[in-house]
Amino acid sequence: MPDHHRPCTARNETPLERADRNFGELLQELRVTQTGVQILFAFLLTLAFTPRFPSLDTVQRATYVVTLLLAVLAAALFTAPAALHRSLFQRGAKPRIVQVSSRLAAVGMGVLVLAFTGSVLLVVDVTTGRAGGVAAAAATLLVCLGLWGLLPRLVRRAGQAGEHRTVRPPTPARGGAPHRELSARRR
């Protein structure tokens, strides 16, 4: 039996079936993140055309430009898997497409964290001042790193710890009386 038809997982999937499932799951994840990136990008694009934009200082303008470019980069990284799939469609490259696309999505998440942080920095800086902007940006960065980086590690570690625990069946009571040894000690 060729390697690409041999079952390889607990789900009894072939490598190609697993790649198809993984790619479908990845595309679902990308749909969620792309929506966020699109909303952020649209927000950033409209800012340049507001009456208050000309009054931004140099730091705020630099933050705006960097954040806009980060949003563009995140959008490009999140759409690259679809382009990669389209260009390699029906060429037997699905496992490699999944592997590369997963890396693109991971880098995209990192860039998106920076774009979120920059957006918060800009908006809070303009509305409350530089100190508030920096504090809000730092909080945004910590929340995203916690939820997107630390939480998955904690969940993985908890799952691995649960896999290593052995469940011992209750020992049957001797002579039909439950806990006979314990009752004998109390006398």
Contact map, one row per residue, 1 for C-alpha under 8 A:
1110110000000000000000000000000000000000000000000000000000000000000000000000000000000000000000000000000000000000000000000000000000000000000000000000000000000000000000000000000000000000000
1111110000000000000000000000000000000000000000000000000000000000000000000000000000000000000000000000000000000000000000000000000000000000000000000000000000000000000000000000000000000000000
1111110000000010000000000000000000000000000000000000000000000000000000000000000000000000000000000000000000000000000000000000000000000000000000000000000000000000000000000000000000000000000
0111110000000111000000000000000000000000000000000000000000000000000000000000000000000000000000000000000000000000000000000000000000000000000000000000000000000000000000000000000000000000000
1111111000000111000000000000000000000000000000000000000000000000000000000000000000000000000000000000000000000000000000000000000000000000000000000000000000000000000000000000000000000000000
1111111100001110000000000000000000000000000000000000000000000000000000000000000000000000000000000000000000000000000000000000000000000000000000000000000000000000000000000000000000000000000
0000111110011110000000000000000000000000000000000000000000000000000000000000000000000000000000000000000000000000000000000000000000000000000000000000000000000000000000000000000000000000000
0000011111011110000000000000000000000000000000000000000000000000000000000000000000000000000000000000000000000000000000000000000000000000000000000000000000000000000000000000000000000000000
0000001111111100000000000000000000000000000000000000000000000000000000000000000000000000000000000000000000000000000000000000000000000000000000000000000000000000000000000000000000000000000
0000000111111000000000000000000000000000000000000000000000000000000000000000000000000000000000000000000000000000000000000000000000000000000000000000000000000000000000000000000000000000000
0000000011111000000000000000000000000000000000000000000000000000000000000000000000000000000000000000000000000000000000000000000000000000000000000000000000000000000000000000000000000000000
0000001111111100000000000000000000000000000000000000000000000000000000000000000000000000000000000000000000000000000000000000000000000000000000000000000000000000000000000000000000000000000
0000011111111111110000000000000000000000000000000000000000000000000000000000000000000000000000000000000000000000000000000000000000000000000000000000000000000000000000000000000000000000000
0001111110011111110000000000000000000000000000000000000000000000000000000000000000000000000000000000000000000000000000000000000000000000000000000000000000000000000000000000000000000000000
0011111100001111111000000000000000000000000000000000000000000000000000000000000000000000000000100000000000000000000000000000000000000000000000000000000000000000000000000000000000000000000
0001100000001111111100000000000000000000000000000000000000000000000000000000000000000000000001100000000000000000000000000000000000000000000000000000000000000000000000000000000000000000000
0000000000001111111110000000000000000000000000000000000000000000000000000000000000000000000000000000000000000000000000000000000000000000000000000000000000000000000000000000000000000000000
0000000000001111111111000000000000000000000000000000000000000000000000000000000000000000000000000000000000000000000000000000000000000000000000000000000000000000000000000000000000000000000
0000000000000011111111100000000000000000000000000000000000000000000000000000000000000000000001100100000000000000000000000000000000000000000000000000000000000000000000000000000000000000000
0000000000000001111111110000000000000000000000000000000000000000000000000000000000000000000001000000000000000000000000000000000000000000000000000000000000000000000000000000000000000000000
0000000000000000111111111000000000000000000000000000000000000000000000000000000000000000000000000000000000000000000000000000000000000000000000000000000000000000000000000000000000000000000
0000000000000000011111111100000000000000000000000000000000000000000000000000000000000000000000000100000000000000000000000000000000000000000000000000000000000000000000000000000000000000000
0000000000000000001111111110000000000000000000000000000000000000000000000000000000000000000000000100000000000000000000000000000000000000000000000000000000000000000000000000000000000000000
0000000000000000000111111111000000000000000000000000000000000000000000000000000000000000000000000000000000000000000000000000000000000000000000000000000000000000000000000000000000000000000
0000000000000000000011111111100000000000000000000000000000000000000000000000000000000000000000000000000000000000000000000000000000000000000000000000000000000000000000000000000000000000000
0000000000000000000001111111110000000000000000000000000000000000000000000000000000000000000000000100110000000000000000000000000000000000000000000000000000000000000000000000000000000000000
0000000000000000000000111111111000000000000000000000000000000000000000000000000000000000000000000000000000000000000000000000000000000000000000000000000000000000000000000000000000000000000
0000000000000000000000011111111100000000000000000000000000000000000000000000000000000000000000000000000000000000000000000000000000000000000000000000000000000000000000000000000000000000000
0000000000000000000000001111111110000000000000000000000000000000000000000000000000000000000000000000000000000000000000000000000000000000000000000000000000000000000000000000000000000000000
0000000000000000000000000111111111000000000000000000000000000000000000000000011000000000000000000000000010000000000000000000000000000000000000000000000000000000000000000000000000000000000
0000000000000000000000000011111111100000000000000000000000000000000000000000000000000000000000000000000000000000000000000000000000000000000000000000000000000000000000000000000000000000000
0000000000000000000000000001111111110000000000000000000000000000000000000000000000000000000000000000000000000000000000000000000000000000000000000000000000000000000000000000000000000000000
0000000000000000000000000000111111111000000000000000000000000000000000000000010000000000000000000000000000000000000000000000000000000000000000000000000000000000000000000000000000000000000
0000000000000000000000000000011111111100000000000000000000000000000000000010011000000000000000000000000000000000000000000000000000000000000000000000000000000000000000000000000000000000000
0000000000000000000000000000001111111110000000000000000000000000000000000000000000000000000000000000000000000000000000000000000000000000000000000000000000000000000000000000000000000000000
0000000000000000000000000000000111111111000000000000000000000000000000000000000000000000000000000000000000000000000000000000000000000000000000000000000000000000000000000000000000000000000
0000000000000000000000000000000011111111100000000000000000000000000000100110000000000000000000000000000000000001000000000000000000000000000000000000000000000000000000000000000000000000000
0000000000000000000000000000000001111111110000000000000000000000000000000010000000000000000000000000000000000000000000000000000000000000000000000000000000000000000000000000000000000000000
0000000000000000000000000000000000111111111000000000000000000000000000000000000000000000000000000000000000000000000000000000000000000000000000000000000000000000000000000000000000000000000
0000000000000000000000000000000000011111111100000000000000000000000000100000000000000000000000000000000000000000000100000000000000000000000000000000000000000000000000000000000000000000000
0000000000000000000000000000000000001111111110000000000000000000000100110000000000000000000000000000000000000000000000000000000000000000000000000000000000000000000000000000000000000000000
0000000000000000000000000000000000000111111111000000000000000000000000000000000000000000000000000000000000000000000000000000000000000000000000000000000000000000000000000000000000000000000
0000000000000000000000000000000000000011111111100000000000000000000000000000000000000000000000000000000000000000000000000000000000000000000000000000000000000000000000000000000000000000000
0000000000000000000000000000000000000001111111110000000000000001000100000000000000000000000000000000000000000000000000100000000000000000000000000000000000000000000000000000000000000000000
0000000000000000000000000000000000000000111111111000000000000000000100000000000000000000000000000000000000000000000000000000000000000000000000000000000000000000000000000000000000000000000
0000000000000000000000000000000000000000011111111100000000000000000000000000000000000000000000000000000000000000000000000000000000000000000000000000000000000000000000000000000000000000000
0000000000000000000000000000000000000000001111111100100000000000000000000000000000000000000000000000000000000000000000000000000000000000000000000000000000000000000000000000000000000000000
0000000000000000000000000000000000000000000111111100100000000000000000000000000000000000000000000000000000000000000000000000000000000000000000000000000000000000000000000000000000000000000
0000000000000000000000000000000000000000000011111110100000000000000000000000000000000000000000000000000000000000000000000000000000000000000000000000000000000000000000000000000000000000000
0000000000000000000000000000000000000000000001111111100000000000000000000000000000000000000000000000000000000000000000000000000000000000000000000000000000000000000000000000000000000000000
0000000000000000000000000000000000000000000000001111110000000000000000000000000000000000000000000000000000000000000000000000000000000000000000000000000000000000000000000000000000000000000
0000000000000000000000000000000000000000000000000111111100000000000000000000000000000000000000000000000000000000000000000000000000000000000000000000000000000000000000000000000000000000000
0000000000000000000000000000000000000000000000111111111100000000000000000000000000000000000000000000000000000000000000000000000000000000000000000000000000000000000000000000000000000000000
0000000000000000000000000000000000000000000000000011111100000000000000000000000000000000000000000000000000000000000000000000000000000000000000000000000000000000000000000000000000000000000
0000000000000000000000000000000000000000000000000001111110000000000000000000000000000000000000000000000000000000000000000000000000000000000000000000000000000000000000000000000000000000000
0000000000000000000000000000000000000000000000000001111111111000000000000000000000000000000000000000000000000000000000000000010000000000000000000000000000000000000000000000000000000000000
0000000000000000000000000000000000000000000000000000001111111000000000000000000000000000000000000000000000000000000000000000000000000000000000000000000000000000000000000000000000000000000
0000000000000000000000000000000000000000000000000000000111111100000000000000000000000000000000000000000000000000000000000000000000000000000000000000000000000000000000000000000000000000000
0000000000000000000000000000000000000000000000000000000111111110000000000000000000000000000000000000000000000000000000000000000000000000000000000000000000000000000000000000000000000000000
0000000000000000000000000000000000000000000000000000000111111111000000000000000000000000000000000000000000000000000000000100110000000000000000000000000000000000000000000000000000000000000
0000000000000000000000000000000000000000000000000000000111111111100000000000000000000000000000000000000000000000000000000000000000000000000000000000000000000000000000000000000000000000000
0000000000000000000000000000000000000000000000000000000001111111110000000000000000000000000000000000000000000000000000000000000000000000000000000000000000000000000000000000000000000000000
0000000000000000000000000000000000000000000000000000000000111111111000000000000000000000000000000000000000000000000001101100000000000000000000000000000000000000000000000000000000000000000
0000000000000000000000000000000000000000000100000000000000011111111100000000000000000000000000000000000000000000000001100100000000000000000000000000000000000000000000000000000000000000000
0000000000000000000000000000000000000000000000000000000000001111111110000000000000000000000000000000000000000000000000000000000000000000000000000000000000000000000000000000000000000000000
0000000000000000000000000000000000000000000000000000000000000111111111000000000000000000000000000000000000000000000001000000000000000000000000000000000000000000000000000000000000000000000
0000000000000000000000000000000000000000000000000000000000000011111111100000000000000000000000000000000000000000011101100000000000000000000000000000000000000000000000000000000000000000000
0000000000000000000000000000000000000000100110000000000000000001111111110000000000000000000000000000000000000000001000000000000000000000000000000000000000000000000000000000000000000000000
0000000000000000000000000000000000000000000000000000000000000000111111111000000000000000000000000000000000000000000000000000000000000000000000000000000000000000000000000000000000000000000
0000000000000000000000000000000000000000000000000000000000000000011111111100000000000000000000000000000000000011011000000000000000000000000000000000000000000000000000000000000000000000000
0000000000000000000000000000000000001001100000000000000000000000001111111110000000000000000000000000000000000011001000000000000000000000000000000000000000000000000000000000000000000000000
0000000000000000000000000000000000000000100000000000000000000000000111111111000000000000000000000000000000000000000000000000000000000000000000000000000000000000000000000000000000000000000
0000000000000000000000000000000000000000000000000000000000000000000011111111100000000000000000000000000000010010000000000000000000000000000000000000000000000000000000000000000000000000000
0000000000000000000000000000000000001000000000000000000000000000000001111111110000000000000000000000000000011011000000000000000000000000000000000000000000000000000000000000000000000000000
0000000000000000000000000000000001001100000000000000000000000000000000111111111000000000000000000000000000010000000000000000000000000000000000000000000000000000000000000000000000000000000
0000000000000000000000000000000000000000000000000000000000000000000000011111111100000000000000000000000000000000000000000000000000000000000000000000000000000000000000000000000000000000000
0000000000000000000000000000000000000000000000000000000000000000000000001111111110000000000000000000000110110000000000000000000000000000000000000000000000000000000000000000000000000000000
0000000000000000000000000000010011000000000000000000000000000000000000000111111110000000000000000000000110010000000000000000000000000000000000000000000000000000000000000000000000000000000
0000000000000000000000000000010001000000000000000000000000000000000000000011111111100000000000000000000000000000000000000000000000000000000000000000000000000000000000000000000000000000000
0000000000000000000000000000000000000000000000000000000000000000000000000001111111110000000000000000100100000000000000000000000000000000000000000000000000000000000000000000000000000000000
0000000000000000000000000000000000000000000000000000000000000000000000000000111111111000000000001001100100000000000000000000000000000000000000000000000000000000000000000000000000000000000
0000000000000000000000000000000000000000000000000000000000000000000000000000001111111100000000000000000000000000000000000000000000000000000000000000000000000000000000000000000000000000000
0000000000000000000000000000000000000000000000000000000000000000000000000000001111111110000000000000000000000000000000000000000000000000000000000000000000000000000000000000000000000000000
0000000000000000000000000000000000000000000000000000000000000000000000000000000111111111000000001000100000000000000000000000000000000000000000000000000000000000000000000000000000000000000
0000000000000000000000000000000000000000000000000000000000000000000000000000000011111111100001001000000000000000000000000000000000000000000000000000000000000000000000000000000000000000000
0000000000000000000000000000000000000000000000000000000000000000000000000000000001111111100000000000000000000000000000000000000000000000000000000000000000000000000000000000000000000000000
0000000000000000000000000000000000000000000000000000000000000000000000000000000000111111100000000000000000000000000000000000000000000000000000000000000000000000000000000000000000000000000
0000000000000000000000000000000000000000000000000000000000000000000000000000000000011111111110000000000000000000000000000000000000000000000000000000000000000000000000000000000000000000000
0000000000000000000000000000000000000000000000000000000000000000000000000000000000001111111110000000000000000000000000000000000000000000000000000000000000000000000000000000000000000000000
0000000000000000000000000000000000000000000000000000000000000000000000000000000000000001111110000000000000000000000000000000000000000000000000000000000000000000000000000000000000000000000
0000000000000000000000000000000000000000000000000000000000000000000000000000000000000001111111000000000000000000000000000000000000000000000000000000000000000000000000000000000000000000000
0000000000000000000000000000000000000000000000000000000000000000000000000000000000000001111111000000000000000000000000000000000000000000000000000000000000000000000000000000000000000000000
0000000000000000000000000000000000000000000000000000000000000000000000000000000000000001111111111000000000000000000000000000000000000000000000000000000000000000000000000000000000000000000
0000000000000001001100000000000000000000000000000000000000000000000000000000000000001000001111111100000000000000000000000000000000000000000000000000000000000000000000000000000000000000000
0000000000000011001000000000000000000000000000000000000000000000000000000000000000000000000011111110000000000000000000000000000000000000000000000000000000000000000000000000000000000000000
0000000000000000000000000000000000000000000000000000000000000000000000000000000000000000000011111111000000000000000000000000000000000000000000000000000000000000000000000000000000000000000
0000000000000000000000000000000000000000000000000000000000000000000000000000000010011000000011111111100000000000000000000000000000000000000000000000000000000000000000000000000000000000000
0000000000000000001001100100000000000000000000000000000000000000000000000000000000000000000001111111110000000000000000000000000000000000000000000000000000000000000000000000000000000000000
0000000000000000000000000000000000000000000000000000000000000000000000000000000000000000000000111111111000000000000000000000000000000000000000000000000000000000000000000000000000000000000
0000000000000000000000000000000000000000000000000000000000000000000000000000000010000000000000011111111100000000000000000000000000000000000000000000000000000000000000000000000000000000000
0000000000000000000000000100000000000000000000000000000000000000000000000000000110010000000000001111111110000000000000000000000000000000000000000000000000000000000000000000000000000000000
0000000000000000000000000100000000000000000000000000000000000000000000000000000000000000000000000111111111000000000000000000000000000000000000000000000000000000000000000000000000000000000
0000000000000000000000000000000000000000000000000000000000000000000000000000000000000000000000000011111111100000000000000000000000000000000000000000000000000000000000000000000000000000000
0000000000000000000000000000000000000000000000000000000000000000000000000000110110000000000000000001111111110000000000000000000000000000000000000000000000000000000000000000000000000000000
0000000000000000000000000000010000000000000000000000000000000000000000000000110000000000000000000000111111111000000000000000000000000000000000000000000000000000000000000000000000000000000
0000000000000000000000000000000000000000000000000000000000000000000000000000000000000000000000000000011111111100000000000000000000000000000000000000000000000000000000000000000000000000000
0000000000000000000000000000000000000000000000000000000000000000000000000000100000000000000000000000001111111110000000000000000000000000000000000000000000000000000000000000000000000000000
0000000000000000000000000000000000000000000000000000000000000000000000001110110000000000000000000000000111111111000000000000000000000000000000000000000000000000000000000000000000000000000
0000000000000000000000000000000000000000000000000000000000000000000000000100000000000000000000000000000011111111100000000000000000000000000000000000000000000000000000000000000000000000000
0000000000000000000000000000000000000000000000000000000000000000000000000000000000000000000000000000000001111111110000000000000000000000000000000000000000000000000000000000000000000000000
0000000000000000000000000000000000000000000000000000000000000000000001101100000000000000000000000000000000111111111000000000000000000000000000000000000000000000000000000000000000000000000
0000000000000000000000000000000000001000000000000000000000000000000001100100000000000000000000000000000000011111111100000000000000000000000000000000000000000000000000000000000000000000000
0000000000000000000000000000000000000000000000000000000000000000000000000000000000000000000000000000000000001111111110000000000000000000000010011000000000000000000000000000000000000000000
0000000000000000000000000000000000000000000000000000000000000000001001000000000000000000000000000000000000000111111111000000000000000000000010000000000000000000000000000000000000000000000
0000000000000000000000000000000000000000000000000000000000000000001101100000000000000000000000000000000000000011111111100000000000000000000000000000000000000000000000000000000000000000000
0000000000000000000000000000000000000001000000000000000000000000001000000000000000000000000000000000000000000001111111110000000000000000000110000000000000000000000000000000000000000000000
0000000000000000000000000000000000000000000000000000000000000000000000000000000000000000000000000000000000000000111111111000000000000000110110000000000000000000000000000000000000000000000
0000000000000000000000000000000000000000000000000000000000000011011000000000000000000000000000000000000000000000011111111100000000000000100000000000000000000000000000000000000000000000000
0000000000000000000000000000000000000000000100000000000000000011001000000000000000000000000000000000000000000000001111111110000000000000000000000000000000000000000000000000000000000000000
0000000000000000000000000000000000000000000000000000000000000000000000000000000000000000000000000000000000000000000111111111000000001001100100000000000000000000000000000000000000000000000
0000000000000000000000000000000000000000000000000000000000000010000000000000000000000000000000000000000000000000000011111111100000001101100000000000000000000000000000000000000000000000000
0000000000000000000000000000000000000000000000000000000000010011000000000000000000000000000000000000000000000000000001111111110000001000000000000000000000000000000000000000000000000000000
0000000000000000000000000000000000000000000000000000000000000000000000000000000000000000000000000000000000000000000000111111111000001000000000000000000000000000000000000000000000000000000
0000000000000000000000000000000000000000000000000000000000000000000000000000000000000000000000000000000000000000000000011111111111011001000000000000000000000000000000000000000000000000000
0000000000000000000000000000000000000000000000000000000000010000000000000000000000000000000000000000000000000000000000001111111111111100000000000000000000000000000000000000000000000000000
0000000000000000000000000000000000000000000000000000000100010000000000000000000000000000000000000000000000000000000000000111111111001000000000000000000000000000000000000000000000000000000
0000000000000000000000000000000000000000000000000000000000000000000000000000000000000000000000000000000000000000000000000011111110000000000000000000000000000000000000000000000000000000000
0000000000000000000000000000000000000000000000000000000000000000000000000000000000000000000000000000000000000000000000000001111111011000000000000000000000000000000000000000000000000000000
0000000000000000000000000000000000000000000000000000000000000000000000000000000000000000000000000000000000000000000000000001111111111000000000000000000000000000000000000000000000000000000
0000000000000000000000000000000000000000000000000000000000000000000000000000000000000000000000000000000000000000000000000001110111111100000000000000000000000000000000000000000000000000000
0000000000000000000000000000000000000000000000000000000000000000000000000000000000000000000000000000000000000000000000000000100011111110000000000000000000000000000000000000000000000000000
0000000000000000000000000000000000000000000000000000000000000000000000000000000000000000000000000000000000000000000000000001100111111111000000000000000000000000000000000000000000000000000
0000000000000000000000000000000000000000000000000000000000000000000000000000000000000000000000000000000000000000000000011111110111111111100000000000000000000000000000000000000000000000000
0000000000000000000000000000000000000000000000000000000000000000000000000000000000000000000000000000000000000000000000001000100001111111110000000000000000000000000000000000000000000000000
0000000000000000000000000000000000000000000000000000000000000000000000000000000000000000000000000000000000000000000000000000000000111111111000000000000000000000000000000000000000000000000
0000000000000000000000000000000000000000000000000000000000000000000000000000000000000000000000000000000000000000000000011001000000011111111100000000000000000000000000000000000000000000000
0000000000000000000000000000000000000000000000000000000000000000000000000000000000000000000000000000000000000000000011011000000000001111111110000000000000000000000000000000000000000000000
0000000000000000000000000000000000000000000000000000000000000000000000000000000000000000000000000000000000000000000010000000000000000111111111000000000000000000000000000000000000000000000
0000000000000000000000000000000000000000000000000000000000000000000000000000000000000000000000000000000000000000000000000000000000000011111111100000000000000000000000000000000000000000000
0000000000000000000000000000000000000000000000000000000000000000000000000000000000000000000000000000000000000000000110010000000000000001111111110000000000000000000000000000000000000000000
0000000000000000000000000000000000000000000000000000000000000000000000000000000000000000000000000000000000000000110110000000000000000000111111111000000000000000000000000000000000000000000
0000000000000000000000000000000000000000000000000000000000000000000000000000000000000000000000000000000000000000000000000000000000000000011111111100000000000000000000000000000000000000000
0000000000000000000000000000000000000000000000000000000000000000000000000000000000000000000000000000000000000000000000000000000000000000001111111110000000000000000000000000000000000000000
0000000000000000000000000000000000000000000000000000000000000000000000000000000000000000000000000000000000000000100000000000000000000000000111111111100000000000000000000000000000000000000
0000000000000000000000000000000000000000000000000000000000000000000000000000000000000000000000000000000000000000100000000000000000000000000011111111110000000000000000000000000000000000000
0000000000000000000000000000000000000000000000000000000000000000000000000000000000000000000000000000000000000000000000000000000000000000000001111111111000000000000000000000000000000000000
0000000000000000000000000000000000000000000000000000000000000000000000000000000000000000000000000000000000000000000000000000000000000000000000111111111100000000000000000000000000000000000
0000000000000000000000000000000000000000000000000000000000000000000000000000000000000000000000000000000000000000000000000000000000000000000000011111111100000000000000000000000000000000000
0000000000000000000000000000000000000000000000000000000000000000000000000000000000000000000000000000000000000000000000000000000000000000000000011111111110000000000000000000000000000000000
0000000000000000000000000000000000000000000000000000000000000000000000000000000000000000000000000000000000000000000000000000000000000000000000001111111111000000000000000000000000000000000
0000000000000000000000000000000000000000000000000000000000000000000000000000000000000000000000000000000000000000000000000000000000000000000000000111111111100000000000000000000000000000000
0000000000000000000000000000000000000000000000000000000000000000000000000000000000000000000000000000000000000000000000000000000000000000000000000011111111110000000000000000000000000000000
0000000000000000000000000000000000000000000000000000000000000000000000000000000000000000000000000000000000000000000000000000000000000000000000000000111111111000000000000000000000000000000
0000000000000000000000000000000000000000000000000000000000000000000000000000000000000000000000000000000000000000000000000000000000000000000000000000011111111100000000000000000000000000000
0000000000000000000000000000000000000000000000000000000000000000000000000000000000000000000000000000000000000000000000000000000000000000000000000000001111111110000000000000000000000000000
0000000000000000000000000000000000000000000000000000000000000000000000000000000000000000000000000000000000000000000000000000000000000000000000000000000111111111000000000000000000000000000
0000000000000000000000000000000000000000000000000000000000000000000000000000000000000000000000000000000000000000000000000000000000000000000000000000000011111111100000000000000000000000000
0000000000000000000000000000000000000000000000000000000000000000000000000000000000000000000000000000000000000000000000000000000000000000000000000000000001111111110000000000000000000000000
0000000000000000000000000000000000000000000000000000000000000000000000000000000000000000000000000000000000000000000000000000000000000000000000000000000000111111111000000000000000000000000
0000000000000000000000000000000000000000000000000000000000000000000000000000000000000000000000000000000000000000000000000000000000000000000000000000000000011111111100000000000000000000000
0000000000000000000000000000000000000000000000000000000000000000000000000000000000000000000000000000000000000000000000000000000000000000000000000000000000001111111110000000000000000000000
0000000000000000000000000000000000000000000000000000000000000000000000000000000000000000000000000000000000000000000000000000000000000000000000000000000000000111111110000000000000000000000
0000000000000000000000000000000000000000000000000000000000000000000000000000000000000000000000000000000000000000000000000000000000000000000000000000000000000011111111000000000000000000000
0000000000000000000000000000000000000000000000000000000000000000000000000000000000000000000000000000000000000000000000000000000000000000000000000000000000000001111111000000000000000000000
0000000000000000000000000000000000000000000000000000000000000000000000000000000000000000000000000000000000000000000000000000000000000000000000000000000000000000111111100000000000000000000
0000000000000000000000000000000000000000000000000000000000000000000000000000000000000000000000000000000000000000000000000000000000000000000000000000000000000000001111110000000000000000000
0000000000000000000000000000000000000000000000000000000000000000000000000000000000000000000000000000000000000000000000000000000000000000000000000000000000000000000011111000000000000000000
0000000000000000000000000000000000000000000000000000000000000000000000000000000000000000000000000000000000000000000000000000000000000000000000000000000000000000000001111100000000000000000
0000000000000000000000000000000000000000000000000000000000000000000000000000000000000000000000000000000000000000000000000000000000000000000000000000000000000000000000111110000000000000000
0000000000000000000000000000000000000000000000000000000000000000000000000000000000000000000000000000000000000000000000000000000000000000000000000000000000000000000000011111000000000000000
0000000000000000000000000000000000000000000000000000000000000000000000000000000000000000000000000000000000000000000000000000000000000000000000000000000000000000000000001111100000000000000
0000000000000000000000000000000000000000000000000000000000000000000000000000000000000000000000000000000000000000000000000000000000000000000000000000000000000000000000000111110001000000000
0000000000000000000000000000000000000000000000000000000000000000000000000000000000000000000000000000000000000000000000000000000000000000000000000000000000000000000000000011111111110000000
0000000000000000000000000000000000000000000000000000000000000000000000000000000000000000000000000000000000000000000000000000000000000000000000000000000000000000000000000001111111110000000
0000000000000000000000000000000000000000000000000000000000000000000000000000000000000000000000000000000000000000000000000000000000000000000000000000000000000000000000000000111110000000000
0000000000000000000000000000000000000000000000000000000000000000000000000000000000000000000000000000000000000000000000000000000000000000000000000000000000000000000000000000111111000000000
0000000000000000000000000000000000000000000000000000000000000000000000000000000000000000000000000000000000000000000000000000000000000000000000000000000000000000000000000000111111110000000
0000000000000000000000000000000000000000000000000000000000000000000000000000000000000000000000000000000000000000000000000000000000000000000000000000000000000000000000000001110111110000000
0000000000000000000000000000000000000000000000000000000000000000000000000000000000000000000000000000000000000000000000000000000000000000000000000000000000000000000000000000110011111110000
0000000000000000000000000000000000000000000000000000000000000000000000000000000000000000000000000000000000000000000000000000000000000000000000000000000000000000000000000000110011111111000
0000000000000000000000000000000000000000000000000000000000000000000000000000000000000000000000000000000000000000000000000000000000000000000000000000000000000000000000000000000000111111100
0000000000000000000000000000000000000000000000000000000000000000000000000000000000000000000000000000000000000000000000000000000000000000000000000000000000000000000000000000000000111111110
0000000000000000000000000000000000000000000000000000000000000000000000000000000000000000000000000000000000000000000000000000000000000000000000000000000000000000000000000000000000111111111
0000000000000000000000000000000000000000000000000000000000000000000000000000000000000000000000000000000000000000000000000000000000000000000000000000000000000000000000000000000000011111111
0000000000000000000000000000000000000000000000000000000000000000000000000000000000000000000000000000000000000000000000000000000000000000000000000000000000000000000000000000000000001111111
0000000000000000000000000000000000000000000000000000000000000000000000000000000000000000000000000000000000000000000000000000000000000000000000000000000000000000000000000000000000000111111
0000000000000000000000000000000000000000000000000000000000000000000000000000000000000000000000000000000000000000000000000000000000000000000000000000000000000000000000000000000000000011111
